[in-house]
Amino acid sequence: MNYLENVFQKIYTLIESVKSIKNQIYNTCTKSQSGINGKKIQYLAQRVDGKKIPIDRKL
């Protein structure tokens, strides 16, 4: 039983580190700026012409 607990603990720590890396990538790819109504608008990218593409835009 101790072996299985060890394996599950390693799997759990691996999943947690993957989640942490995903959050770091997400946070570096998005920039938040103040919107018109005090809301935070997160942008996914900035186009060549200078327009920013919001994350929640409708396709």
CHARMM-style PDB file with segment names, atoms N, HN, CA, C and O in Angstrom:
ATOM      1  N   MET     1       0.827  -1.197   0.000  1.00  0.00      PROA
ATOM      2  CA  MET     1       0.000   0.000   0.000  1.00  0.00      PROA
ATOM      3  C   MET     1       0.868   1.257   0.000  1.00  0.00      PROA
ATOM      4  O   MET     1       0.498   2.273  -0.589  1.00  0.00      PROA
ATOM      5  N   ASN     2       2.001   1.186   0.650  1.00  0.00      PROA
ATOM      6  HN  ASN     2       2.301   0.360   1.129  1.00  0.00      PROA
ATOM      7  CA  ASN     2       2.889   2.333   0.711  1.00  0.00      PROA
ATOM      8  C   ASN     2       3.399   2.701  -0.679  1.00  0.00      PROA
ATOM      9  O   ASN     2       3.560   3.882  -0.988  1.00  0.00      PROA
ATOM     10  N   TYR     3       3.650   1.708  -1.509  1.00  0.00      PROA
ATOM     11  HN  TYR     3       3.519   0.749  -1.258  1.00  0.00      PROA
ATOM     12  CA  TYR     3       4.130   1.955  -2.872  1.00  0.00      PROA
ATOM     13  C   TYR     3       3.085   2.715  -3.686  1.00  0.00      PROA
ATOM     14  O   TYR     3       3.420   3.659  -4.402  1.00  0.00      PROA
ATOM     15  N   LEU     4       1.818   2.305  -3.577  1.00  0.00      PROA
ATOM     16  HN  LEU     4       1.546   1.539  -2.995  1.00  0.00      PROA
ATOM     17  CA  LEU     4       0.746   2.988  -4.303  1.00  0.00      PROA
ATOM     18  C   LEU     4       0.576   4.432  -3.832  1.00  0.00      PROA
ATOM     19  O   LEU     4       0.358   5.332  -4.642  1.00  0.00      PROA
ATOM     20  N   GLU     5       0.676   4.647  -2.531  1.00  0.00      PROA
ATOM     21  HN  GLU     5       0.853   3.916  -1.873  1.00  0.00      PROA
ATOM     22  CA  GLU     5       0.576   6.010  -2.018  1.00  0.00      PROA
ATOM     23  C   GLU     5       1.695   6.876  -2.565  1.00  0.00      PROA
ATOM     24  O   GLU     5       1.476   8.043  -2.893  1.00  0.00      PROA
ATOM     25  N   ASN     6       2.884   6.319  -2.666  1.00  0.00      PROA
ATOM     26  HN  ASN     6       3.062   5.371  -2.399  1.00  0.00      PROA
ATOM     27  CA  ASN     6       4.030   7.046  -3.196  1.00  0.00      PROA
ATOM     28  C   ASN     6       3.806   7.402  -4.664  1.00  0.00      PROA
ATOM     29  O   ASN     6       4.100   8.520  -5.087  1.00  0.00      PROA
ATOM     30  N   VAL     7       3.287   6.456  -5.436  1.00  0.00      PROA
ATOM     31  HN  VAL     7       3.047   5.548  -5.093  1.00  0.00      PROA
ATOM     32  CA  VAL     7       3.020   6.696  -6.856  1.00  0.00      PROA
ATOM     33  C   VAL     7       1.956   7.778  -7.020  1.00  0.00      PROA
ATOM     34  O   VAL     7       2.117   8.682  -7.840  1.00  0.00      PROA
ATOM     35  N   PHE     8       0.877   7.695  -6.254  1.00  0.00      PROA
ATOM     36  HN  PHE     8       0.747   6.960  -5.588  1.00  0.00      PROA
ATOM     37  CA  PHE     8      -0.182   8.693  -6.351  1.00  0.00      PROA
ATOM     38  C   PHE     8       0.312  10.076  -5.922  1.00  0.00      PROA
ATOM     39  O   PHE     8      -0.088  11.087  -6.499  1.00  0.00      PROA
ATOM     40  N   GLN     9       1.178  10.118  -4.915  1.00  0.00      PROA
ATOM     41  HN  GLN     9       1.503   9.296  -4.446  1.00  0.00      PROA
ATOM     42  CA  GLN     9       1.728  11.404  -4.476  1.00  0.00      PROA
ATOM     43  C   GLN     9       2.578  12.024  -5.580  1.00  0.00      PROA
ATOM     44  O   GLN     9       2.520  13.235  -5.795  1.00  0.00      PROA
ATOM     45  N   LYS    10       3.363  11.213  -6.281  1.00  0.00      PROA
ATOM     46  HN  LYS    10       3.409  10.230  -6.106  1.00  0.00      PROA
ATOM     47  CA  LYS    10       4.186  11.726  -7.383  1.00  0.00      PROA
ATOM     48  C   LYS    10       3.313  12.204  -8.539  1.00  0.00      PROA
ATOM     49  O   LYS    10       3.607  13.228  -9.156  1.00  0.00      PROA
ATOM     50  N   ILE    11       2.244  11.473  -8.834  1.00  0.00      PROA
ATOM     51  HN  ILE    11       2.005  10.642  -8.333  1.00  0.00      PROA
ATOM     52  CA  ILE    11       1.324  11.885  -9.899  1.00  0.00      PROA
ATOM     53  C   ILE    11       0.654  13.203  -9.521  1.00  0.00      PROA
ATOM     54  O   ILE    11       0.506  14.085 -10.367  1.00  0.00      PROA
ATOM     55  N   TYR    12       0.252  13.342  -8.276  1.00  0.00      PROA
ATOM     56  HN  TYR    12       0.373  12.626  -7.589  1.00  0.00      PROA
ATOM     57  CA  TYR    12      -0.395  14.571  -7.819  1.00  0.00      PROA
ATOM     58  C   TYR    12       0.546  15.768  -7.931  1.00  0.00      PROA
ATOM     59  O   TYR    12       0.139  16.834  -8.393  1.00  0.00      PROA
ATOM     60  N   THR    13       1.797  15.600  -7.510  1.00  0.00      PROA
ATOM     61  HN  THR    13       2.127  14.734  -7.135  1.00  0.00      PROA
ATOM     62  CA  THR    13       2.744  16.713  -7.603  1.00  0.00      PROA
ATOM     63  C   THR    13       3.037  17.062  -9.057  1.00  0.00      PROA
ATOM     64  O   THR    13       3.256  18.229  -9.380  1.00  0.00      PROA
ATOM     65  N   LEU    14       3.044  16.069  -9.930  1.00  0.00      PROA
ATOM     66  HN  LEU    14       2.866  15.121  -9.667  1.00  0.00      PROA
ATOM     67  CA  LEU    14       3.250  16.334 -11.355  1.00  0.00      PROA
ATOM     68  C   LEU    14       2.085  17.146 -11.923  1.00  0.00      PROA
ATOM     69  O   LEU    14       2.299  18.098 -12.674  1.00  0.00      PROA
ATOM     70  N   ILE    15       0.859  16.771 -11.568  1.00  0.00      PROA
ATOM     71  HN  ILE    15       0.686  15.998 -10.958  1.00  0.00      PROA
ATOM     72  CA  ILE    15      -0.318  17.505 -12.039  1.00  0.00      PROA
ATOM     73  C   ILE    15      -0.295  18.937 -11.508  1.00  0.00      PROA
ATOM     74  O   ILE    15      -0.608  19.873 -12.244  1.00  0.00      PROA
ATOM     75  N   GLU    16       0.069  19.115 -10.253  1.00  0.00      PROA
ATOM     76  HN  GLU    16       0.323  18.355  -9.656  1.00  0.00      PROA
ATOM     77  CA  GLU    16       0.130  20.458  -9.675  1.00  0.00      PROA
ATOM     78  C   GLU    16       1.181  21.314 -10.370  1.00  0.00      PROA
ATOM     79  O   GLU    16       0.957  22.505 -10.588  1.00  0.00      PROA
ATOM     80  N   SER    17       2.320  20.731 -10.721  1.00  0.00      PROA
ATOM     81  HN  SER    17       2.502  19.763 -10.545  1.00  0.00      PROA
ATOM     82  CA  SER    17       3.347  21.519 -11.403  1.00  0.00      PROA
ATOM     83  C   SER    17       2.908  21.884 -12.817  1.00  0.00      PROA
ATOM     84  O   SER    17       3.227  22.972 -13.297  1.00  0.00      PROA
ATOM     85  N   VAL    18       2.181  20.989 -13.491  1.00  0.00      PROA
ATOM     86  HN  VAL    18       1.922  20.106 -13.101  1.00  0.00      PROA
ATOM     87  CA  VAL    18       1.666  21.302 -14.825  1.00  0.00      PROA
ATOM     88  C   VAL    18       0.648  22.439 -14.732  1.00  0.00      PROA
ATOM     89  O   VAL    18       0.647  23.337 -15.574  1.00  0.00      PROA
ATOM     90  N   LYS    19      -0.217  22.408 -13.716  1.00  0.00      PROA
ATOM     91  HN  LYS    19      -0.216  21.678 -13.032  1.00  0.00      PROA
ATOM     92  CA  LYS    19      -1.183  23.488 -13.535  1.00  0.00      PROA
ATOM     93  C   LYS    19      -0.476  24.811 -13.264  1.00  0.00      PROA
ATOM     94  O   LYS    19      -0.896  25.856 -13.760  1.00  0.00      PROA
ATOM     95  N   SER    20       0.583  24.765 -12.487  1.00  0.00      PROA
ATOM     96  HN  SER    20       0.924  23.916 -12.084  1.00  0.00      PROA
ATOM     97  CA  SER    20       1.332  25.979 -12.181  1.00  0.00      PROA
ATOM     98  C   SER    20       1.982  26.558 -13.431  1.00  0.00      PROA
ATOM     99  O   SER    20       1.957  27.770 -13.643  1.00  0.00      PROA
ATOM    100  N   ILE    21       2.562  25.694 -14.257  1.00  0.00      PROA
ATOM    101  HN  ILE    21       2.582  24.709 -14.085  1.00  0.00      PROA
ATOM    102  CA  ILE    21       3.187  26.144 -15.503  1.00  0.00      PROA
ATOM    103  C   ILE    21       2.137  26.729 -16.435  1.00  0.00      PROA
ATOM    104  O   ILE    21       2.377  27.753 -17.076  1.00  0.00      PROA
ATOM    105  N   LYS    22       0.974  26.087 -16.517  1.00  0.00      PROA
ATOM    106  HN  LYS    22       0.779  25.255 -15.997  1.00  0.00      PROA
ATOM    107  CA  LYS    22      -0.105  26.598 -17.369  1.00  0.00      PROA
ATOM    108  C   LYS    22      -0.540  27.987 -16.918  1.00  0.00      PROA
ATOM    109  O   LYS    22      -0.752  28.872 -17.746  1.00  0.00      PROA
ATOM    110  N   ASN    23      -0.672  28.179 -15.620  1.00  0.00      PROA
ATOM    111  HN  ASN    23      -0.499  27.460 -14.947  1.00  0.00      PROA
ATOM    112  CA  ASN    23      -1.074  29.485 -15.101  1.00  0.00      PROA
ATOM    113  C   ASN    23      -0.017  30.545 -15.383  1.00  0.00      PROA
ATOM    114  O   ASN    23      -0.356  31.687 -15.694  1.00  0.00      PROA
ATOM    115  N   GLN    24       1.264  30.180 -15.277  1.00  0.00      PROA
ATOM    116  HN  GLN    24       1.539  29.253 -15.024  1.00  0.00      PROA
ATOM    117  CA  GLN    24       2.329  31.135 -15.574  1.00  0.00      PROA
ATOM    118  C   GLN    24       2.303  31.533 -17.038  1.00  0.00      PROA
ATOM    119  O   GLN    24       2.461  32.710 -17.364  1.00  0.00      PROA
ATOM    120  N   ILE    25       2.104  30.568 -17.924  1.00  0.00      PROA
ATOM    121  HN  ILE    25       1.975  29.612 -17.660  1.00  0.00      PROA
ATOM    122  CA  ILE    25       2.040  30.868 -19.358  1.00  0.00      PROA
ATOM    123  C   ILE    25       0.841  31.758 -19.646  1.00  0.00      PROA
ATOM    124  O   ILE    25       0.957  32.724 -20.401  1.00  0.00      PROA
ATOM    125  N   TYR    26      -0.301  31.449 -19.059  1.00  0.00      PROA
ATOM    126  HN  TYR    26      -0.394  30.665 -18.446  1.00  0.00      PROA
ATOM    127  CA  TYR    26      -1.508  32.255 -19.267  1.00  0.00      PROA
ATOM    128  C   TYR    26      -1.296  33.690 -18.793  1.00  0.00      PROA
ATOM    129  O   TYR    26      -1.692  34.642 -19.465  1.00  0.00      PROA
ATOM    130  N   ASN    27      -0.667  33.832 -17.628  1.00  0.00      PROA
ATOM    131  HN  ASN    27      -0.346  33.058 -17.082  1.00  0.00      PROA
ATOM    132  CA  ASN    27      -0.467  35.174 -17.079  1.00  0.00      PROA
ATOM    133  C   ASN    27       0.526  35.983 -17.893  1.00  0.00      PROA
ATOM    134  O   ASN    27       0.392  37.204 -17.973  1.00  0.00      PROA
ATOM    135  N   THR    28       1.511  35.348 -18.495  1.00  0.00      PROA
ATOM    136  HN  THR    28       1.620  34.356 -18.429  1.00  0.00      PROA
ATOM    137  CA  THR    28       2.457  36.100 -19.304  1.00  0.00      PROA
ATOM    138  C   THR    28       1.883  36.422 -20.674  1.00  0.00      PROA
ATOM    139  O   THR    28       2.306  37.395 -21.299  1.00  0.00      PROA
ATOM    140  N   CYS    29       0.939  35.637 -21.155  1.00  0.00      PROA
ATOM    141  HN  CYS    29       0.596  34.846 -20.648  1.00  0.00      PROA
ATOM    142  CA  CYS    29       0.359  35.881 -22.479  1.00  0.00      PROA
ATOM    143  C   CYS    29      -0.770  36.899 -22.439  1.00  0.00      PROA
ATOM    144  O   CYS    29      -1.131  37.451 -23.478  1.00  0.00      PROA
ATOM    145  N   THR    30      -1.325  37.155 -21.290  1.00  0.00      PROA
ATOM    146  HN  THR    30      -1.031  36.707 -20.445  1.00  0.00      PROA
ATOM    147  CA  THR    30      -2.443  38.098 -21.196  1.00  0.00      PROA
ATOM    148  C   THR    30      -2.008  39.307 -20.390  1.00  0.00      PROA
ATOM    149  O   THR    30      -1.284  39.186 -19.402  1.00  0.00      PROA
ATOM    150  N   LYS    31      -2.450  40.449 -20.815  1.00  0.00      PROA
ATOM    151  HN  LYS    31      -3.039  40.547 -21.618  1.00  0.00      PROA
ATOM    152  CA  LYS    31      -2.179  41.686 -20.087  1.00  0.00      PROA
ATOM    153  C   LYS    31      -3.520  42.278 -19.690  1.00  0.00      PROA
ATOM    154  O   LYS    31      -4.444  42.339 -20.501  1.00  0.00      PROA
ATOM    155  N   SER    32      -3.624  42.709 -18.456  1.00  0.00      PROA
ATOM    156  HN  SER    32      -2.873  42.660 -17.797  1.00  0.00      PROA
ATOM    157  CA  SER    32      -4.884  43.311 -18.020  1.00  0.00      PROA
ATOM    158  C   SER    32      -4.721  44.825 -17.971  1.00  0.00      PROA
ATOM    159  O   SER    32      -3.712  45.344 -17.493  1.00  0.00      PROA
ATOM    160  N   GLN    33      -5.721  45.509 -18.469  1.00  0.00      PROA
ATOM    161  HN  GLN    33      -6.540  45.088 -18.857  1.00  0.00      PROA
ATOM    162  CA  GLN    33      -5.747  46.969 -18.432  1.00  0.00      PROA
ATOM    163  C   GLN    33      -7.127  47.398 -17.965  1.00  0.00      PROA
ATOM    164  O   GLN    33      -8.090  46.635 -18.046  1.00  0.00      PROA
ATOM    165  N   SER    34      -7.210  48.604 -17.484  1.00  0.00      PROA
ATOM    166  HN  SER    34      -6.428  49.223 -17.418  1.00  0.00      PROA
ATOM    167  CA  SER    34      -8.495  49.107 -16.994  1.00  0.00      PROA
ATOM    168  C   SER    34      -9.424  49.378 -18.158  1.00  0.00      PROA
ATOM    169  O   SER    34      -9.038  50.009 -19.142  1.00  0.00      PROA
ATOM    170  N   GLY    35     -10.637  48.901 -18.041  1.00  0.00      PROA
ATOM    171  HN  GLY    35     -10.950  48.389 -17.242  1.00  0.00      PROA
ATOM    172  CA  GLY    35     -11.642  49.139 -19.065  1.00  0.00      PROA
ATOM    173  C   GLY    35     -12.389  50.435 -18.799  1.00  0.00      PROA
ATOM    174  O   GLY    35     -12.014  51.207 -17.916  1.00  0.00      PROA
ATOM    175  N   ILE    36     -13.434  50.669 -19.554  1.00  0.00      PROA
ATOM    176  HN  ILE    36     -13.739  50.043 -20.271  1.00  0.00      PROA
ATOM    177  CA  ILE    36     -14.195  51.919 -19.458  1.00  0.00      PROA
ATOM    178  C   ILE    36     -14.921  52.010 -18.115  1.00  0.00      PROA
ATOM    179  O   ILE    36     -14.901  53.062 -17.476  1.00  0.00      PROA
ATOM    180  N   ASN    37     -15.548  50.943 -17.691  1.00  0.00      PROA
ATOM    181  HN  ASN    37     -15.564  50.089 -18.211  1.00  0.00      PROA
ATOM    182  CA  ASN    37     -16.356  50.955 -16.470  1.00  0.00      PROA
ATOM    183  C   ASN    37     -15.573  50.468 -15.260  1.00  0.00      PROA
ATOM    184  O   ASN    37     -16.168  49.978 -14.301  1.00  0.00      PROA
ATOM    185  N   GLY    38     -14.269  50.590 -15.285  1.00  0.00      PROA
ATOM    186  HN  GLY    38     -13.785  50.988 -16.065  1.00  0.00      PROA
ATOM    187  CA  GLY    38     -13.456  50.118 -14.182  1.00  0.00      PROA
ATOM    188  C   GLY    38     -13.227  48.627 -14.219  1.00  0.00      PROA
ATOM    189  O   GLY    38     -12.592  48.072 -13.322  1.00  0.00      PROA
ATOM    190  N   LYS    39     -13.736  47.969 -15.247  1.00  0.00      PROA
ATOM    191  HN  LYS    39     -14.252  48.419 -15.976  1.00  0.00      PROA
ATOM    192  CA  LYS    39     -13.522  46.532 -15.378  1.00  0.00      PROA
ATOM    193  C   LYS    39     -12.135  46.282 -15.945  1.00  0.00      PROA
ATOM    194  O   LYS    39     -11.581  47.124 -16.652  1.00  0.00      PROA
ATOM    195  N   LYS    40     -11.592  45.146 -15.638  1.00  0.00      PROA
ATOM    196  HN  LYS    40     -12.042  44.462 -15.064  1.00  0.00      PROA
ATOM    197  CA  LYS    40     -10.306  44.762 -16.199  1.00  0.00      PROA
ATOM    198  C   LYS    40     -10.548  44.044 -17.514  1.00  0.00      PROA
ATOM    199  O   LYS    40     -11.326  43.092 -17.583  1.00  0.00      PROA
ATOM    200  N   ILE    41      -9.872  44.510 -18.558  1.00  0.00      PROA
ATOM    201  HN  ILE    41      -9.240  45.283 -18.503  1.00  0.00      PROA
ATOM    202  CA  ILE    41      -9.967  43.861 -19.862  1.00  0.00      PROA
ATOM    203  C   ILE    41      -8.644  43.160 -20.119  1.00  0.00      PROA
ATOM    204  O   ILE    41      -7.585  43.786 -20.073  1.00  0.00      PROA
ATOM    205  N   GLN    42      -8.701  41.880 -20.384  1.00  0.00      PROA
ATOM    206  HN  GLN    42      -9.561  41.371 -20.420  1.00  0.00      PROA
ATOM    207  CA  GLN    42      -7.487  41.131 -20.663  1.00  0.00      PROA
ATOM    208  C   GLN    42      -7.336  40.975 -22.162  1.00  0.00      PROA
ATOM    209  O   GLN    42      -8.285  40.640 -22.870  1.00  0.00      PROA
ATOM    210  N   TYR    43      -6.132  41.224 -22.627  1.00  0.00      PROA
ATOM    211  HN  TYR    43      -5.361  41.496 -22.052  1.00  0.00      PROA
ATOM    212  CA  TYR    43      -5.848  41.151 -24.046  1.00  0.00      PROA
ATOM    213  C   TYR    43      -4.979  39.944 -24.340  1.00  0.00      PROA
ATOM    214  O   TYR    43      -4.036  39.639 -23.611  1.00  0.00      PROA
ATOM    215  N   LEU    44      -5.322  39.256 -25.436  1.00  0.00      PROA
ATOM    216  HN  LEU    44      -6.089  39.503 -26.029  1.00  0.00      PROA
ATOM    217  CA  LEU    44      -4.584  38.062 -25.829  1.00  0.00      PROA
ATOM    218  C   LEU    44      -3.348  38.427 -26.625  1.00  0.00      PROA
ATOM    219  O   LEU    44      -2.288  37.829 -26.436  1.00  0.00      PROA
ATOM    220  N   ALA    45      -3.470  39.406 -27.518  1.00  0.00      PROA
ATOM    221  HN  ALA    45      -4.331  39.892 -27.671  1.00  0.00      PROA
ATOM    222  CA  ALA    45      -2.349  39.762 -28.381  1.00  0.00      PROA
ATOM    223  C   ALA    45      -2.530  41.182 -28.880  1.00  0.00      PROA
ATOM    224  O   ALA    45      -3.593  41.785 -28.728  1.00  0.00      PROA
ATOM    225  N   GLN    46      -1.478  41.699 -29.473  1.00  0.00      PROA
ATOM    226  HN  GLN    46      -0.615  41.210 -29.597  1.00  0.00      PROA
ATOM    227  CA  GLN    46      -1.546  43.006 -30.104  1.00  0.00      PROA
ATOM    228  C   GLN    46      -1.193  42.836 -31.575  1.00  0.00      PROA
ATOM    229  O   GLN    46      -0.162  42.259 -31.920  1.00  0.00      PROA
ATOM    230  N   ARG    47      -2.066  43.349 -32.431  1.00  0.00      PROA
ATOM    231  HN  ARG    47      -2.903  43.819 -32.151  1.00  0.00      PROA
ATOM    232  CA  ARG    47      -1.859  43.198 -33.864  1.00  0.00      PROA
ATOM    233  C   ARG    47      -0.778  44.157 -34.346  1.00  0.00      PROA
ATOM    234  O   ARG    47      -0.322  45.030 -33.607  1.00  0.00      PROA
ATOM    235  N   VAL    48      -0.381  43.976 -35.595  1.00  0.00      PROA
ATOM    236  HN  VAL    48      -0.751  43.267 -36.196  1.00  0.00      PROA
ATOM    237  CA  VAL    48       0.669  44.803 -36.174  1.00  0.00      PROA
ATOM    238  C   VAL    48       0.234  46.267 -36.248  1.00  0.00      PROA
ATOM    239  O   VAL    48       1.050  47.170 -36.060  1.00  0.00      PROA
ATOM    240  N   ASP    49      -1.045  46.497 -36.520  1.00  0.00      PROA
ATOM    241  HN  ASP    49      -1.707  45.763 -36.672  1.00  0.00      PROA
ATOM    242  CA  ASP    49      -1.524  47.875 -36.636  1.00  0.00      PROA
ATOM    243  C   ASP    49      -1.771  48.540 -35.278  1.00  0.00      PROA
ATOM    244  O   ASP    49      -2.228  49.682 -35.229  1.00  0.00      PROA
ATOM    245  N   GLY    50      -1.481  47.852 -34.198  1.00  0.00      PROA
ATOM    246  HN  GLY    50      -1.111  46.924 -34.238  1.00  0.00      PROA
ATOM    247  CA  GLY    50      -1.582  48.439 -32.869  1.00  0.00      PROA
ATOM    248  C   GLY    50      -2.849  48.099 -32.122  1.00  0.00      PROA
ATOM    249  O   GLY    50      -2.934  48.361 -30.922  1.00  0.00      PROA
ATOM    250  N   LYS    51      -3.846  47.519 -32.789  1.00  0.00      PROA
ATOM    251  HN  LYS    51      -3.777  47.306 -33.763  1.00  0.00      PROA
ATOM    252  CA  LYS    51      -5.079  47.131 -32.101  1.00  0.00      PROA
ATOM    253  C   LYS    51      -4.815  45.910 -31.231  1.00  0.00      PROA
ATOM    254  O   LYS    51      -4.060  45.010 -31.600  1.00  0.00      PROA
ATOM    255  N   LYS    52      -5.448  45.906 -30.083  1.00  0.00      PROA
ATOM    256  HN  LYS    52      -6.060  46.637 -29.783  1.00  0.00      PROA
ATOM    257  CA  LYS    52      -5.313  44.772 -29.174  1.00  0.00      PROA
ATOM    258  C   LYS    52      -6.518  43.868 -29.323  1.00  0.00      PROA
ATOM    259  O   LYS    52      -7.635  44.340 -29.532  1.00  0.00      PROA
ATOM    260  N   ILE    53      -6.293  42.569 -29.215  1.00  0.00      PROA
ATOM    261  HN  ILE    53      -5.385  42.185 -29.045  1.00  0.00      PROA
ATOM    262  CA  ILE    53      -7.350  41.574 -29.364  1.00  0.00      PROA
ATOM    263  C   ILE    53      -7.759  41.105 -27.970  1.00  0.00      PROA
ATOM    264  O   ILE    53      -6.965  40.456 -27.289  1.00  0.00      PROA
ATOM    265  N   PRO    54      -8.985  41.419 -27.527  1.00  0.00      PROA
ATOM    266  CA  PRO    54      -9.416  40.956 -26.209  1.00  0.00      PROA
ATOM    267  C   PRO    54      -9.654  39.448 -26.186  1.00  0.00      PROA
ATOM    268  O   PRO    54      -9.949  38.833 -27.211  1.00  0.00      PROA
ATOM    269  N   ILE    55      -9.521  38.873 -25.000  1.00  0.00      PROA
ATOM    270  HN  ILE    55      -9.282  39.372 -24.168  1.00  0.00      PROA
ATOM    271  CA  ILE    55      -9.696  37.425 -24.853  1.00  0.00      PROA
ATOM    272  C   ILE    55     -11.132  37.019 -25.134  1.00  0.00      PROA
ATOM    273  O   ILE    55     -11.374  35.998 -25.778  1.00  0.00      PROA
ATOM    274  N   ASP    56     -12.091  37.811 -24.655  1.00  0.00      PROA
ATOM    275  HN  ASP    56     -11.895  38.640 -24.132  1.00  0.00      PROA
ATOM    276  CA  ASP    56     -13.493  37.399 -24.743  1.00  0.00      PROA
ATOM    277  C   ASP    56     -14.167  37.864 -26.028  1.00  0.00      PROA
ATOM    278  O   ASP    56     -15.391  37.996 -26.049  1.00  0.00      PROA
ATOM    279  N   ARG    57     -13.437  38.110 -27.073  1.00  0.00      PROA
ATOM    280  HN  ARG    57     -12.443  38.003 -27.056  1.00  0.00      PROA
ATOM    281  CA  ARG    57     -14.060  38.563 -28.320  1.00  0.00      PROA
ATOM    282  C   ARG    57     -14.842  37.434 -28.957  1.00  0.00      PROA
ATOM    283  O   ARG    57     -14.506  36.261 -28.797  1.00  0.00      PROA
ATOM    284  N   LYS    58     -15.872  37.792 -29.669  1.00  0.00      PROA
ATOM    285  HN  LYS    58     -16.145  38.745 -29.799  1.00  0.00      PROA
ATOM    286  CA  LYS    58     -16.696  36.798 -30.340  1.00  0.00      PROA
ATOM    287  C   LYS    58     -16.132  36.553 -31.723  1.00  0.00      PROA
ATOM    288  O   LYS    58     -15.788  37.493 -32.440  1.00  0.00      PROA
ATOM    289  N   LEU    59     -16.040  35.298 -32.091  1.00  0.00      PROA
ATOM    290  HN  LEU    59     -16.320  34.535 -31.509  1.00  0.00      PROA
ATOM    291  CA  LEU    59     -15.506  34.959 -33.411  1.00  0.00      PROA
ATOM    292  C   LEU    59     -16.611  34.912 -34.436  1.00  0.00      PROA
ATOM    293  OT1 LEU    59     -16.354  34.642 -35.609  1.00  0.00      PROA
TER     294      LEU     59
END
